[in-house]
Amino acid sequence: MAFTKLTIAVLLLAVTVESRTITIYNKCPFTIWPGILGPGNPAGGGFRLDGGQSRNIEVDDAWTAGRVWARTGCDGNFNCETGFCRFLPLTTFLFFYDL
Protein backbone atom coordinates (compact mmCIF):
# COMPACT_ATOMS: atom_id res chain seq x y z
CA MET A 1 0.00 0.00 0.00
CA ALA A 2 2.80 2.45 0.87
CA PHE A 3 4.54 1.60 -2.41
CA THR A 4 1.34 2.39 -4.36
CA LYS A 5 0.98 5.79 -2.65
CA LEU A 6 4.63 6.60 -3.36
CA THR A 7 4.25 5.59 -7.00
CA ILE A 8 1.18 7.79 -7.42
CA ALA A 9 2.96 10.74 -5.75
CA VAL A 10 5.98 10.35 -8.05
CA LEU A 11 3.73 10.15 -11.12
CA LEU A 12 1.88 13.29 -10.05
CA LEU A 13 5.17 15.14 -9.62
CA ALA A 14 6.37 13.98 -13.03
CA VAL A 15 3.17 15.17 -14.68
CA THR A 16 3.38 18.68 -13.19
CA VAL A 17 6.97 19.35 -14.28
CA GLU A 18 7.05 21.50 -17.41
CA SER A 19 9.91 22.95 -19.39
CA ARG A 20 10.72 25.92 -21.56
CA THR A 21 12.69 25.82 -24.77
CA ILE A 22 15.35 28.39 -25.57
CA THR A 23 16.65 28.29 -29.13
CA ILE A 24 20.11 29.70 -29.78
CA TYR A 25 20.99 30.55 -33.40
CA ASN A 26 24.49 31.23 -34.71
CA LYS A 27 23.99 33.51 -37.69
CA CYS A 28 27.71 34.27 -37.86
CA PRO A 29 29.91 32.66 -40.53
CA PHE A 30 32.25 31.39 -37.79
CA THR A 31 31.99 29.11 -34.74
CA ILE A 32 30.79 30.49 -31.41
CA TRP A 33 30.56 28.88 -28.00
CA PRO A 34 27.38 30.17 -26.28
CA GLY A 35 27.73 30.64 -22.54
CA ILE A 36 24.58 29.91 -20.53
CA LEU A 37 24.10 30.78 -16.89
CA GLY A 38 21.05 29.93 -14.83
CA PRO A 39 19.57 27.52 -12.29
CA GLY A 40 20.29 23.87 -13.01
CA ASN A 41 23.35 24.59 -15.20
CA PRO A 42 21.53 24.26 -18.55
CA ALA A 43 23.55 22.64 -21.36
CA GLY A 44 26.49 22.29 -18.98
CA GLY A 45 27.07 26.04 -19.14
CA GLY A 46 27.89 26.11 -22.85
CA PHE A 47 28.65 24.25 -26.05
CA ARG A 48 30.09 24.64 -29.55
CA LEU A 49 27.81 26.03 -32.27
CA ASP A 50 29.14 26.22 -35.82
CA GLY A 51 28.11 29.01 -38.21
CA GLY A 52 24.52 28.65 -39.43
CA GLN A 53 23.58 26.08 -36.76
CA SER A 54 21.00 26.33 -33.99
CA ARG A 55 20.37 24.34 -30.83
CA ASN A 56 17.40 24.01 -28.50
CA ILE A 57 18.02 24.12 -24.76
CA GLU A 58 15.37 22.77 -22.40
CA VAL A 59 15.14 24.50 -19.03
CA ASP A 60 12.75 23.91 -16.16
CA ASP A 61 9.58 26.01 -16.17
CA ALA A 62 10.71 27.53 -12.86
CA TRP A 63 13.76 28.97 -14.66
CA THR A 64 12.62 32.60 -14.89
CA ALA A 65 15.92 34.44 -15.31
CA GLY A 66 19.28 33.71 -16.86
CA ARG A 67 22.09 34.89 -19.11
CA VAL A 68 23.20 33.84 -22.58
CA TRP A 69 26.28 35.24 -24.32
CA ALA A 70 28.56 34.34 -27.22
CA ARG A 71 32.21 33.41 -26.88
CA THR A 72 34.64 33.15 -29.80
CA GLY A 73 38.06 31.67 -30.41
CA CYS A 74 37.66 28.99 -27.72
CA ASP A 75 39.78 25.90 -27.28
CA GLY A 76 38.52 22.58 -25.91
CA ASN A 77 38.72 23.87 -22.33
CA PHE A 78 36.62 26.99 -22.98
CA ASN A 79 39.59 29.33 -22.86
CA CYS A 80 38.26 31.98 -25.22
CA GLU A 81 39.46 35.10 -27.01
CA THR A 82 36.13 36.91 -26.37
CA GLY A 83 33.36 36.40 -23.84
CA PHE A 84 35.64 34.54 -21.44
CA CYS A 85 34.45 35.85 -18.09
CA ARG A 86 37.15 34.59 -15.72
CA PHE A 87 39.38 37.60 -16.19
CA LEU A 88 37.48 40.24 -18.16
CA PRO A 89 33.92 41.55 -17.79
CA LEU A 90 31.40 40.61 -20.45
CA THR A 91 30.71 43.29 -23.01
CA THR A 92 27.61 41.92 -24.75
CA PHE A 93 25.13 39.41 -23.44
CA LEU A 94 21.40 38.77 -23.16
CA PHE A 95 19.48 39.02 -19.89
CA PHE A 96 15.98 37.63 -19.77
CA TYR A 97 13.40 37.67 -17.03
CA ASP A 98 9.88 36.31 -16.75
CA LEU A 99 7.90 38.92 -14.85
Secondary structure, DSSP 8 states (H G I E B T S, - for coil): -HHHHHHHHHHHHHHH--EEEEEEE--SSS-B--EEESTT-GGGGB--B-TT-EEEEEEETT--EEEEE--BS--TT---SBS-TTTS--SS-EEEE--
